């Protein structure tokens, strides 16, 4: 059985494209209180984009929540790589 090939996604700039944003939602975090979080459409961020928390990344089957000071990088296969900020 051969190793599966994963298709690479398009490369973008550091900032996600405008069409990746769905809007803003107020959410509460322990220690930070209620803050505005940008909501992203999961399939739209590109390779190389960095999403700074607070943010919500929505898709049909799941939701990723980045707290304030978290960072989410999109790799060449579209995977989300989260780096946690202060806890």
PyMOL Python script that loads the backbone (N, CA, C, O; Angstrom):
from pymol import cmd

cmd.read_pdbstr("""\
ATOM      1  N   UNK A   1       0.851  -1.165   0.000  1.00  0.00           N
ATOM      2  CA  UNK A   1       0.000   0.000   0.000  1.00  0.00           C
ATOM      3  C   UNK A   1       0.900   1.234   0.000  1.00  0.00           C
ATOM      4  O   UNK A   1       1.816   1.340   0.816  1.00  0.00           O
ATOM      5  N   UNK A   2       0.642   2.142  -0.897  1.00  0.00           N
ATOM      6  CA  UNK A   2       1.446   3.342  -1.010  1.00  0.00           C
ATOM      7  C   UNK A   2       1.058   4.408  -0.006  1.00  0.00           C
ATOM      8  O   UNK A   2      -0.029   4.393   0.571  1.00  0.00           O
ATOM      9  N   UNK A   3       1.972   5.319   0.178  1.00  0.00           N
ATOM     10  CA  UNK A   3       1.731   6.444   1.079  1.00  0.00           C
ATOM     11  C   UNK A   3       0.733   7.393   0.415  1.00  0.00           C
ATOM     12  O   UNK A   3       0.911   7.750  -0.750  1.00  0.00           O
ATOM     13  N   UNK A   4      -0.313   7.808   1.133  1.00  0.00           N
ATOM     14  CA  UNK A   4      -1.298   8.711   0.521  1.00  0.00           C
ATOM     15  C   UNK A   4      -0.688  10.084   0.230  1.00  0.00           C
ATOM     16  O   UNK A   4       0.166  10.568   0.972  1.00  0.00           O
ATOM     17  N   UNK A   5      -1.129  10.683  -0.835  1.00  0.00           N
ATOM     18  CA  UNK A   5      -0.696  12.027  -1.196  1.00  0.00           C
ATOM     19  C   UNK A   5      -1.756  13.024  -0.740  1.00  0.00           C
ATOM     20  O   UNK A   5      -2.947  12.844  -0.997  1.00  0.00           O
ATOM     21  N   UNK A   6      -1.314  14.060  -0.069  1.00  0.00           N
ATOM     22  CA  UNK A   6      -2.231  15.093   0.384  1.00  0.00           C
ATOM     23  C   UNK A   6      -2.065  16.304  -0.518  1.00  0.00           C
ATOM     24  O   UNK A   6      -0.946  16.777  -0.716  1.00  0.00           O
ATOM     25  N   UNK A   7      -3.151  16.807  -1.062  1.00  0.00           N
ATOM     26  CA  UNK A   7      -3.028  17.984  -1.931  1.00  0.00           C
ATOM     27  C   UNK A   7      -2.657  19.221  -1.117  1.00  0.00           C
ATOM     28  O   UNK A   7      -3.156  19.423  -0.010  1.00  0.00           O
ATOM     29  N   UNK A   8      -1.789  20.028  -1.673  1.00  0.00           N
ATOM     30  CA  UNK A   8      -1.422  21.277  -1.019  1.00  0.00           C
ATOM     31  C   UNK A   8      -2.412  22.361  -1.405  1.00  0.00           C
ATOM     32  O   UNK A   8      -2.961  22.355  -2.507  1.00  0.00           O
ATOM     33  N   UNK A   9      -2.636  23.294  -0.483  1.00  0.00           N
ATOM     34  CA  UNK A   9      -3.555  24.401  -0.751  1.00  0.00           C
ATOM     35  C   UNK A   9      -2.764  25.619  -1.219  1.00  0.00           C
ATOM     36  O   UNK A   9      -1.537  25.651  -1.124  1.00  0.00           O
ATOM     37  N   UNK A  10      -3.467  26.597  -1.715  1.00  0.00           N
ATOM     38  CA  UNK A  10      -2.833  27.825  -2.209  1.00  0.00           C
ATOM     39  C   UNK A  10      -2.136  28.572  -1.076  1.00  0.00           C
ATOM     40  O   UNK A  10      -2.575  28.549   0.074  1.00  0.00           O
ATOM     41  N   UNK A  11      -1.047  29.228  -1.432  1.00  0.00           N
ATOM     42  CA  UNK A  11      -0.283  30.024  -0.464  1.00  0.00           C
ATOM     43  C   UNK A  11      -0.893  31.420  -0.387  1.00  0.00           C
ATOM     44  O   UNK A  11      -1.337  31.978  -1.390  1.00  0.00           O
ATOM     45  N   UNK A  12      -0.905  31.965   0.811  1.00  0.00           N
ATOM     46  CA  UNK A  12      -1.404  33.316   1.030  1.00  0.00           C
ATOM     47  C   UNK A  12      -0.376  34.146   1.778  1.00  0.00           C
ATOM     48  O   UNK A  12       0.748  33.708   2.019  1.00  0.00           O
ATOM     49  N   UNK A  13      -0.777  35.325   2.133  1.00  0.00           N
ATOM     50  CA  UNK A  13       0.047  36.213   2.946  1.00  0.00           C
ATOM     51  C   UNK A  13      -0.137  35.834   4.415  1.00  0.00           C
ATOM     52  O   UNK A  13      -0.847  34.878   4.728  1.00  0.00           O
ATOM     53  N   UNK A  14       0.494  36.574   5.302  1.00  0.00           N
ATOM     54  CA  UNK A  14       0.343  36.317   6.732  1.00  0.00           C
ATOM     55  C   UNK A  14      -1.108  36.540   7.171  1.00  0.00           C
ATOM     56  O   UNK A  14      -1.652  35.763   7.955  1.00  0.00           O
ATOM     57  N   UNK A  15      -1.723  37.601   6.661  1.00  0.00           N
ATOM     58  CA  UNK A  15      -3.110  37.937   7.005  1.00  0.00           C
ATOM     59  C   UNK A  15      -4.070  37.083   6.171  1.00  0.00           C
ATOM     60  O   UNK A  15      -3.920  37.017   4.951  1.00  0.00           O
ATOM     61  N   UNK A  16      -5.062  36.422   6.808  1.00  0.00           N
ATOM     62  CA  UNK A  16      -6.049  35.661   6.032  1.00  0.00           C
ATOM     63  C   UNK A  16      -6.808  36.567   5.058  1.00  0.00           C
ATOM     64  O   UNK A  16      -6.981  37.753   5.337  1.00  0.00           O
ATOM     65  N   UNK A  17      -7.261  36.032   3.930  1.00  0.00           N
ATOM     66  CA  UNK A  17      -8.012  36.845   2.978  1.00  0.00           C
ATOM     67  C   UNK A  17      -9.321  37.345   3.585  1.00  0.00           C
ATOM     68  O   UNK A  17      -9.887  36.714   4.478  1.00  0.00           O
ATOM     69  N   UNK A  18      -9.785  38.470   3.092  1.00  0.00           N
ATOM     70  CA  UNK A  18     -11.023  39.074   3.613  1.00  0.00           C
ATOM     71  C   UNK A  18     -12.210  38.129   3.502  1.00  0.00           C
ATOM     72  O   UNK A  18     -13.091  38.142   4.362  1.00  0.00           O
ATOM     73  N   UNK A  19     -12.247  37.302   2.450  1.00  0.00           N
ATOM     74  CA  UNK A  19     -13.401  36.409   2.273  1.00  0.00           C
ATOM     75  C   UNK A  19     -13.397  35.241   3.256  1.00  0.00           C
ATOM     76  O   UNK A  19     -14.350  34.462   3.285  1.00  0.00           O
ATOM     77  N   UNK A  20     -12.338  35.105   4.063  1.00  0.00           N
ATOM     78  CA  UNK A  20     -12.302  34.064   5.091  1.00  0.00           C
ATOM     79  C   UNK A  20     -13.077  34.475   6.341  1.00  0.00           C
ATOM     80  O   UNK A  20     -13.406  33.634   7.178  1.00  0.00           O
ATOM     81  N   UNK A  21     -13.363  35.756   6.462  1.00  0.00           N
ATOM     82  CA  UNK A  21     -14.050  36.275   7.654  1.00  0.00           C
ATOM     83  C   UNK A  21     -15.570  36.189   7.495  1.00  0.00           C
ATOM     84  O   UNK A  21     -16.127  36.536   6.454  1.00  0.00           O
ATOM     85  N   UNK A  22     -16.210  35.722   8.549  1.00  0.00           N
ATOM     86  CA  UNK A  22     -17.675  35.650   8.574  1.00  0.00           C
ATOM     87  C   UNK A  22     -18.285  36.773   9.402  1.00  0.00           C
ATOM     88  O   UNK A  22     -19.484  37.035   9.308  1.00  0.00           O
ATOM     89  N   UNK A  23     -17.478  37.427  10.201  1.00  0.00           N
ATOM     90  CA  UNK A  23     -17.990  38.480  11.061  1.00  0.00           C
ATOM     91  C   UNK A  23     -17.281  38.472  12.395  1.00  0.00           C
ATOM     92  O   UNK A  23     -16.173  37.954  12.528  1.00  0.00           O
ATOM     93  N   UNK A  24     -17.945  39.059  13.385  1.00  0.00           N
ATOM     94  CA  UNK A  24     -17.383  39.172  14.733  1.00  0.00           C
ATOM     95  C   UNK A  24     -18.434  38.697  15.715  1.00  0.00           C
ATOM     96  O   UNK A  24     -19.625  38.965  15.552  1.00  0.00           O
ATOM     97  N   UNK A  25     -17.976  37.979  16.747  1.00  0.00           N
ATOM     98  CA  UNK A  25     -18.873  37.494  17.789  1.00  0.00           C
ATOM     99  C   UNK A  25     -18.236  37.788  19.139  1.00  0.00           C
ATOM    100  O   UNK A  25     -17.024  37.641  19.295  1.00  0.00           O
ATOM    101  N   UNK A  26     -19.020  38.193  20.095  1.00  0.00           N
ATOM    102  CA  UNK A  26     -18.529  38.438  21.451  1.00  0.00           C
ATOM    103  C   UNK A  26     -18.543  37.105  22.205  1.00  0.00           C
ATOM    104  O   UNK A  26     -19.565  36.422  22.272  1.00  0.00           O
ATOM    105  N   UNK A  27     -17.374  36.751  22.774  1.00  0.00           N
ATOM    106  CA  UNK A  27     -17.279  35.535  23.567  1.00  0.00           C
ATOM    107  C   UNK A  27     -16.528  35.840  24.861  1.00  0.00           C
ATOM    108  O   UNK A  27     -15.769  36.806  24.937  1.00  0.00           O
ATOM    109  N   UNK A  28     -16.748  35.010  25.873  1.00  0.00           N
ATOM    110  CA  UNK A  28     -16.126  35.221  27.184  1.00  0.00           C
ATOM    111  C   UNK A  28     -15.036  34.195  27.434  1.00  0.00           C
ATOM    112  O   UNK A  28     -15.188  33.009  27.142  1.00  0.00           O
ATOM    113  N   UNK A  29     -13.930  34.688  27.983  1.00  0.00           N
ATOM    114  CA  UNK A  29     -12.820  33.828  28.379  1.00  0.00           C
ATOM    115  C   UNK A  29     -12.493  34.125  29.830  1.00  0.00           C
ATOM    116  O   UNK A  29     -12.538  35.274  30.268  1.00  0.00           O
ATOM    117  N   UNK A  30     -12.163  33.077  30.568  1.00  0.00           N
ATOM    118  CA  UNK A  30     -11.752  33.255  31.956  1.00  0.00           C
ATOM    119  C   UNK A  30     -10.517  34.153  31.990  1.00  0.00           C
ATOM    120  O   UNK A  30      -9.541  33.905  31.282  1.00  0.00           O
ATOM    121  N   UNK A  31     -10.565  35.176  32.802  1.00  0.00           N
ATOM    122  CA  UNK A  31      -9.442  36.097  32.931  1.00  0.00           C
ATOM    123  C   UNK A  31      -9.452  37.236  31.939  1.00  0.00           C
ATOM    124  O   UNK A  31      -8.809  38.259  32.176  1.00  0.00           O
ATOM    125  N   UNK A  32     -10.161  37.090  30.836  1.00  0.00           N
ATOM    126  CA  UNK A  32     -10.210  38.147  29.823  1.00  0.00           C
ATOM    127  C   UNK A  32     -11.594  38.784  29.735  1.00  0.00           C
ATOM    128  O   UNK A  32     -11.740  39.892  29.218  1.00  0.00           O
ATOM    129  N   UNK A  33     -12.601  38.088  30.238  1.00  0.00           N
ATOM    130  CA  UNK A  33     -13.963  38.601  30.158  1.00  0.00           C
ATOM    131  C   UNK A  33     -14.510  38.483  28.752  1.00  0.00           C
ATOM    132  O   UNK A  33     -14.040  37.668  27.958  1.00  0.00           O
ATOM    133  N   UNK A  34     -15.510  39.304  28.446  1.00  0.00           N
ATOM    134  CA  UNK A  34     -16.147  39.283  27.129  1.00  0.00           C
ATOM    135  C   UNK A  34     -15.317  40.109  26.150  1.00  0.00           C
ATOM    136  O   UNK A  34     -15.035  41.283  26.392  1.00  0.00           O
ATOM    137  N   UNK A  35     -14.933  39.480  25.045  1.00  0.00           N
ATOM    138  CA  UNK A  35     -14.128  40.145  24.019  1.00  0.00           C
ATOM    139  C   UNK A  35     -14.706  39.843  22.639  1.00  0.00           C
ATOM    140  O   UNK A  35     -15.414  38.852  22.459  1.00  0.00           O
ATOM    141  N   UNK A  36     -14.403  40.696  21.675  1.00  0.00           N
ATOM    142  CA  UNK A  36     -14.804  40.457  20.293  1.00  0.00           C
ATOM    143  C   UNK A  36     -13.838  39.472  19.654  1.00  0.00           C
ATOM    144  O   UNK A  36     -12.623  39.634  19.761  1.00  0.00           O
ATOM    145  N   UNK A  37     -14.370  38.459  18.994  1.00  0.00           N
ATOM    146  CA  UNK A  37     -13.558  37.463  18.294  1.00  0.00           C
ATOM    147  C   UNK A  37     -13.961  37.451  16.826  1.00  0.00           C
ATOM    148  O   UNK A  37     -15.149  37.438  16.503  1.00  0.00           O
ATOM    149  N   UNK A  38     -12.978  37.455  15.942  1.00  0.00           N
ATOM    150  CA  UNK A  38     -13.265  37.334  14.512  1.00  0.00           C
ATOM    151  C   UNK A  38     -13.653  35.892  14.232  1.00  0.00           C
ATOM    152  O   UNK A  38     -13.012  34.963  14.723  1.00  0.00           O
ATOM    153  N   UNK A  39     -14.697  35.709  13.445  1.00  0.00           N
ATOM    154  CA  UNK A  39     -15.169  34.382  13.064  1.00  0.00           C
ATOM    155  C   UNK A  39     -14.682  34.114  11.637  1.00  0.00           C
ATOM    156  O   UNK A  39     -14.887  34.928  10.737  1.00  0.00           O
ATOM    157  N   UNK A  40     -14.031  32.953  11.445  1.00  0.00           N
ATOM    158  CA  UNK A  40     -13.492  32.566  10.141  1.00  0.00           C
ATOM    159  C   UNK A  40     -14.226  31.350   9.595  1.00  0.00           C
ATOM    160  O   UNK A  40     -14.668  30.485  10.352  1.00  0.00           O
ATOM    161  N   UNK A  41     -14.349  31.294   8.271  1.00  0.00           N
ATOM    162  CA  UNK A  41     -14.908  30.157   7.555  1.00  0.00           C
ATOM    163  C   UNK A  41     -13.756  29.178   7.305  1.00  0.00           C
ATOM    164  O   UNK A  41     -12.857  29.486   6.523  1.00  0.00           O
ATOM    165  N   UNK A  42     -13.762  28.028   7.938  1.00  0.00           N
ATOM    166  CA  UNK A  42     -12.633  27.095   7.986  1.00  0.00           C
ATOM    167  C   UNK A  42     -11.958  26.804   6.640  1.00  0.00           C
ATOM    168  O   UNK A  42     -10.727  26.781   6.602  1.00  0.00           O
ATOM    169  N   UNK A  43     -12.676  26.582   5.540  1.00  0.00           N
ATOM    170  CA  UNK A  43     -11.977  26.231   4.301  1.00  0.00           C
ATOM    171  C   UNK A  43     -11.259  27.404   3.609  1.00  0.00           C
ATOM    172  O   UNK A  43     -10.508  27.180   2.660  1.00  0.00           O
ATOM    173  N   UNK A  44     -11.471  28.622   4.056  1.00  0.00           N
ATOM    174  CA  UNK A  44     -10.965  29.778   3.307  1.00  0.00           C
ATOM    175  C   UNK A  44      -9.561  30.272   3.657  1.00  0.00           C
ATOM    176  O   UNK A  44      -8.901  30.824   2.776  1.00  0.00           O
ATOM    177  N   UNK A  45      -9.063  30.109   4.883  1.00  0.00           N
ATOM    178  CA  UNK A  45      -7.680  30.532   5.133  1.00  0.00           C
ATOM    179  C   UNK A  45      -6.696  29.750   4.258  1.00  0.00           C
ATOM    180  O   UNK A  45      -6.929  28.588   3.925  1.00  0.00           O
ATOM    181  N   UNK A  46      -5.601  30.405   3.896  1.00  0.00           N
ATOM    182  CA  UNK A  46      -4.607  29.855   2.976  1.00  0.00           C
ATOM    183  C   UNK A  46      -3.322  29.476   3.703  1.00  0.00           C
ATOM    184  O   UNK A  46      -3.086  29.884   4.840  1.00  0.00           O
ATOM    185  N   UNK A  47      -2.501  28.688   3.018  1.00  0.00           N
ATOM    186  CA  UNK A  47      -1.197  28.288   3.545  1.00  0.00           C
ATOM    187  C   UNK A  47      -0.391  29.542   3.875  1.00  0.00           C
ATOM    188  O   UNK A  47      -0.264  30.447   3.050  1.00  0.00           O
ATOM    189  N   UNK A  48       0.147  29.582   5.082  1.00  0.00           N
ATOM    190  CA  UNK A  48       0.937  30.727   5.525  1.00  0.00           C
ATOM    191  C   UNK A  48       0.156  31.759   6.310  1.00  0.00           C
ATOM    192  O   UNK A  48       0.752  32.639   6.931  1.00  0.00           O
ATOM    193  N   UNK A  49      -1.179  31.672   6.296  1.00  0.00           N
ATOM    194  CA  UNK A  49      -1.985  32.605   7.086  1.00  0.00           C
ATOM    195  C   UNK A  49      -1.776  32.336   8.571  1.00  0.00           C
ATOM    196  O   UNK A  49      -1.603  31.194   8.996  1.00  0.00           O
ATOM    197  N   UNK A  50      -1.795  33.411   9.345  1.00  0.00           N
ATOM    198  CA  UNK A  50      -1.732  33.329  10.803  1.00  0.00           C
ATOM    199  C   UNK A  50      -2.994  33.992  11.347  1.00  0.00           C
ATOM    200  O   UNK A  50      -3.282  35.147  11.035  1.00  0.00           O
ATOM    201  N   UNK A  51      -3.732  33.263  12.149  1.00  0.00           N
ATOM    202  CA  UNK A  51      -4.951  33.779  12.774  1.00  0.00           C
ATOM    203  C   UNK A  51      -4.629  34.021  14.244  1.00  0.00           C
ATOM    204  O   UNK A  51      -4.269  33.096  14.973  1.00  0.00           O
ATOM    205  N   UNK A  52      -4.761  35.265  14.667  1.00  0.00           N
ATOM    206  CA  UNK A  52      -4.482  35.630  16.057  1.00  0.00           C
ATOM    207  C   UNK A  52      -5.767  35.581  16.866  1.00  0.00           C
ATOM    208  O   UNK A  52      -6.817  36.048  16.426  1.00  0.00           O
ATOM    209  N   UNK A  53      -5.662  35.004  18.058  1.00  0.00           N
ATOM    210  CA  UNK A  53      -6.812  34.978  18.945  1.00  0.00           C
ATOM    211  C   UNK A  53      -7.046  36.327  19.577  1.00  0.00           C
ATOM    212  O   UNK A  53      -6.119  37.131  19.668  1.00  0.00           O
ATOM    213  N   UNK A  54      -8.242  36.595  20.011  1.00  0.00           N
ATOM    214  CA  UNK A  54      -9.357  35.665  20.065  1.00  0.00           C
ATOM    215  C   UNK A  54      -9.989  35.493  18.684  1.00  0.00           C
ATOM    216  O   UNK A  54     -10.203  36.459  17.951  1.00  0.00           O
ATOM    217  N   UNK A  55     -10.276  34.243  18.356  1.00  0.00           N
ATOM    218  CA  UNK A  55     -10.870  33.924  17.058  1.00  0.00           C
ATOM    219  C   UNK A  55     -11.677  32.633  17.163  1.00  0.00           C
ATOM    220  O   UNK A  55     -11.441  31.796  18.034  1.00  0.00           O
ATOM    221  N   UNK A  56     -12.630  32.501  16.253  1.00  0.00           N
ATOM    222  CA  UNK A  56     -13.436  31.295  16.126  1.00  0.00           C
ATOM    223  C   UNK A  56     -13.301  30.848  14.678  1.00  0.00           C
ATOM    224  O   UNK A  56     -13.486  31.647  13.760  1.00  0.00           O
ATOM    225  N   UNK A  57     -12.980  29.576  14.470  1.00  0.00           N
ATOM    226  CA  UNK A  57     -12.854  29.029  13.117  1.00  0.00           C
ATOM    227  C   UNK A  57     -13.927  27.958  12.986  1.00  0.00           C
ATOM    228  O   UNK A  57     -13.850  26.905  13.619  1.00  0.00           O
ATOM    229  N   UNK A  58     -14.938  28.241  12.152  1.00  0.00           N
ATOM    230  CA  UNK A  58     -16.110  27.370  12.045  1.00  0.00           C
ATOM    231  C   UNK A  58     -16.072  26.529  10.777  1.00  0.00           C
ATOM    232  O   UNK A  58     -15.692  26.992   9.702  1.00  0.00           O
ATOM    233  N   UNK A  59     -16.481  25.275  10.946  1.00  0.00           N
ATOM    234  CA  UNK A  59     -16.722  24.398   9.807  1.00  0.00           C
ATOM    235  C   UNK A  59     -17.935  23.549  10.139  1.00  0.00           C
ATOM    236  O   UNK A  59     -18.458  23.623  11.251  1.00  0.00           O
ATOM    237  N   UNK A  60     -18.383  22.748   9.194  1.00  0.00           N
ATOM    238  CA  UNK A  60     -19.617  21.995   9.372  1.00  0.00           C
ATOM    239  C   UNK A  60     -19.547  21.046  10.565  1.00  0.00           C
ATOM    240  O   UNK A  60     -20.514  20.938  11.320  1.00  0.00           O
ATOM    241  N   UNK A  61     -18.423  20.360  10.746  1.00  0.00           N
ATOM    242  CA  UNK A  61     -18.344  19.317  11.766  1.00  0.00           C
ATOM    243  C   UNK A  61     -17.650  19.709  13.055  1.00  0.00           C
ATOM    244  O   UNK A  61     -17.672  18.939  14.015  1.00  0.00           O
ATOM    245  N   UNK A  62     -17.031  20.890  13.109  1.00  0.00           N
ATOM    246  CA  UNK A  62     -16.346  21.288  14.340  1.00  0.00           C
ATOM    247  C   UNK A  62     -16.116  22.789  14.380  1.00  0.00           C
ATOM    248  O   UNK A  62     -16.324  23.501  13.397  1.00  0.00           O
ATOM    249  N   UNK A  63     -15.682  23.246  15.541  1.00  0.00           N
ATOM    250  CA  UNK A  63     -15.337  24.646  15.745  1.00  0.00           C
ATOM    251  C   UNK A  63     -14.027  24.696  16.517  1.00  0.00           C
ATOM    252  O   UNK A  63     -13.852  23.990  17.511  1.00  0.00           O
ATOM    253  N   UNK A  64     -13.107  25.538  16.051  1.00  0.00           N
ATOM    254  CA  UNK A  64     -11.837  25.746  16.743  1.00  0.00           C
ATOM    255  C   UNK A  64     -11.900  27.117  17.399  1.00  0.00           C
ATOM    256  O   UNK A  64     -12.245  28.102  16.747  1.00  0.00           O
ATOM    257  N   UNK A  65     -11.573  27.186  18.676  1.00  0.00           N
ATOM    258  CA  UNK A  65     -11.589  28.449  19.409  1.00  0.00           C
ATOM    259  C   UNK A  65     -10.157  28.790  19.811  1.00  0.00           C
ATOM    260  O   UNK A  65      -9.486  28.007  20.483  1.00  0.00           O
ATOM    261  N   UNK A  66      -9.706  29.954  19.396  1.00  0.00           N
ATOM    262  CA  UNK A  66      -8.387  30.460  19.790  1.00  0.00           C
ATOM    263  C   UNK A  66      -8.605  31.538  20.836  1.00  0.00           C
ATOM    264  O   UNK A  66      -9.278  32.535  20.577  1.00  0.00           O
ATOM    265  N   UNK A  67      -8.041  31.340  22.005  1.00  0.00           N
ATOM    266  CA  UNK A  67      -8.167  32.315  23.081  1.00  0.00           C
ATOM    267  C   UNK A  67      -7.255  33.513  22.816  1.00  0.00           C
ATOM    268  O   UNK A  67      -6.381  33.451  21.951  1.00  0.00           O
ATOM    269  N   UNK A  68      -7.460  34.610  23.565  1.00  0.00           N
ATOM    270  CA  UNK A  68      -6.539  35.742  23.430  1.00  0.00           C
ATOM    271  C   UNK A  68      -5.092  35.257  23.617  1.00  0.00           C
ATOM    272  O   UNK A  68      -4.825  34.425  24.483  1.00  0.00           O
ATOM    273  N   UNK A  69      -4.186  35.765  22.826  1.00  0.00           N
ATOM    274  CA  UNK A  69      -2.762  35.410  22.828  1.00  0.00           C
ATOM    275  C   UNK A  69      -2.442  34.085  22.141  1.00  0.00           C
ATOM    276  O   UNK A  69      -1.263  33.764  21.995  1.00  0.00           O
ATOM    277  N   UNK A  70      -3.434  33.298  21.710  1.00  0.00           N
ATOM    278  CA  UNK A  70      -3.172  32.104  20.914  1.00  0.00           C
ATOM    279  C   UNK A  70      -2.921  32.515  19.467  1.00  0.00           C
ATOM    280  O   UNK A  70      -3.357  33.580  19.029  1.00  0.00           O
ATOM    281  N   UNK A  71      -2.222  31.670  18.738  1.00  0.00           N
ATOM    282  CA  UNK A  71      -1.990  31.881  17.312  1.00  0.00           C
ATOM    283  C   UNK A  71      -2.305  30.574  16.592  1.00  0.00           C
ATOM    284  O   UNK A  71      -1.983  29.492  17.083  1.00  0.00           O
ATOM    285  N   UNK A  72      -2.936  30.682  15.424  1.00  0.00           N
ATOM    286  CA  UNK A  72      -3.255  29.517  14.618  1.00  0.00           C
ATOM    287  C   UNK A  72      -2.619  29.724  13.240  1.00  0.00           C
ATOM    288  O   UNK A  72      -2.954  30.673  12.531  1.00  0.00           O
ATOM    289  N   UNK A  73      -1.706  28.834  12.872  1.00  0.00           N
ATOM    290  CA  UNK A  73      -1.052  28.890  11.566  1.00  0.00           C
ATOM    291  C   UNK A  73      -1.685  27.836  10.662  1.00  0.00           C
ATOM    292  O   UNK A  73      -2.082  26.765  11.122  1.00  0.00           O
ATOM    293  N   UNK A  74      -1.774  28.150   9.378  1.00  0.00           N
ATOM    294  CA  UNK A  74      -2.306  27.206   8.397  1.00  0.00           C
ATOM    295  C   UNK A  74      -1.120  26.648   7.618  1.00  0.00           C
ATOM    296  O   UNK A  74      -0.354  27.405   7.021  1.00  0.00           O
ATOM    297  N   UNK A  75      -0.966  25.303   7.624  1.00  0.00           N
ATOM    298  CA  UNK A  75       0.163  24.722   6.900  1.00  0.00           C
ATOM    299  C   UNK A  75      -0.193  24.439   5.445  1.00  0.00           C
ATOM    300  O   UNK A  75      -1.305  24.730   5.005  1.00  0.00           O
ATOM    301  N   UNK A  76       0.745  23.877   4.705  1.00  0.00           N
ATOM    302  CA  UNK A  76       0.562  23.682   3.265  1.00  0.00           C
ATOM    303  C   UNK A  76      -0.559  22.716   2.901  1.00  0.00           C
ATOM    304  O   UNK A  76      -1.009  22.698   1.755  1.00  0.00           O
ATOM    305  N   UNK A  77      -1.016  21.912   3.859  1.00  0.00           N
ATOM    306  CA  UNK A  77      -2.114  20.976   3.613  1.00  0.00           C
ATOM    307  C   UNK A  77      -3.446  21.493   4.158  1.00  0.00           C
ATOM    308  O   UNK A  77      -4.463  20.805   4.075  1.00  0.00           O
ATOM    309  N   UNK A  78      -3.439  22.703   4.713  1.00  0.00           N
ATOM    310  CA  UNK A  78      -4.653  23.285   5.262  1.00  0.00           C
ATOM    311  C   UNK A  78      -4.898  22.923   6.718  1.00  0.00           C
ATOM    312  O   UNK A  78      -5.938  23.273   7.276  1.00  0.00           O
ATOM    313  N   UNK A  79      -3.947  22.222   7.341  1.00  0.00           N
ATOM    314  CA  UNK A  79      -4.100  21.878   8.755  1.00  0.00           C
ATOM    315  C   UNK A  79      -3.877  23.115   9.616  1.00  0.00           C
ATOM    316  O   UNK A  79      -3.076  23.987   9.280  1.00  0.00           O
ATOM    317  N   UNK A  80      -4.595  23.174  10.725  1.00  0.00           N
ATOM    318  CA  UNK A  80      -4.447  24.268  11.676  1.00  0.00           C
ATOM    319  C   UNK A  80      -3.438  23.871  12.742  1.00  0.00           C
ATOM    320  O   UNK A  80      -3.598  22.844  13.402  1.00  0.00           O
ATOM    321  N   UNK A  81      -2.397  24.683  12.911  1.00  0.00           N
ATOM    322  CA  UNK A  81      -1.359  24.429  13.901  1.00  0.00           C
ATOM    323  C   UNK A  81      -1.475  25.518  14.954  1.00  0.00           C
ATOM    324  O   UNK A  81      -1.155  26.679  14.696  1.00  0.00           O
ATOM    325  N   UNK A  82      -1.939  25.135  16.152  1.00  0.00           N
ATOM    326  CA  UNK A  82      -2.194  26.123  17.194  1.00  0.00           C
ATOM    327  C   UNK A  82      -1.022  26.232  18.167  1.00  0.00           C
ATOM    328  O   UNK A  82      -0.471  25.229  18.620  1.00  0.00           O
ATOM    329  N   UNK A  83      -0.660  27.466  18.471  1.00  0.00           N
ATOM    330  CA  UNK A  83       0.324  27.761  19.498  1.00  0.00           C
ATOM    331  C   UNK A  83      -0.398  28.499  20.610  1.00  0.00           C
ATOM    332  O   UNK A  83      -1.005  29.546  20.383  1.00  0.00           O
ATOM    333  N   UNK A  84      -0.328  27.949  21.810  1.00  0.00           N
ATOM    334  CA  UNK A  84      -1.056  28.528  22.926  1.00  0.00           C
ATOM    335  C   UNK A  84      -0.291  29.689  23.532  1.00  0.00           C
ATOM    336  O   UNK A  84       0.929  29.636  23.691  1.00  0.00           O
ATOM    337  N   UNK A  85      -1.025  30.736  23.867  1.00  0.00           N
ATOM    338  CA  UNK A  85      -0.451  31.902  24.542  1.00  0.00           C
ATOM    339  C   UNK A  85      -0.374  31.651  26.028  1.00  0.00           C
ATOM    340  O   UNK A  85      -0.241  30.513  26.477  1.00  0.00           O
ATOM    341  N   UNK A  86      -0.458  32.716  26.777  1.00  0.00           N
ATOM    342  CA  UNK A  86      -0.381  32.616  28.242  1.00  0.00           C
ATOM    343  C   UNK A  86      -1.581  31.854  28.783  1.00  0.00           C
ATOM    344  O   UNK A  86      -2.706  32.033  28.317  1.00  0.00           O
ATOM    345  N   UNK A  87      -1.336  31.020  29.748  1.00  0.00           N
ATOM    346  CA  UNK A  87      -2.421  30.290  30.431  1.00  0.00           C
ATOM    347  C   UNK A  87      -2.233  30.429  31.915  1.00  0.00           C
ATOM    348  O   UNK A  87      -3.028  29.897  32.690  1.00  0.00           O
TER     349      UNK A  87
END
""", "prot")
cmd.dss("prot")
cmd.show_as("cartoon", "prot")
cmd.util.cbc("prot")
cmd.orient("prot")
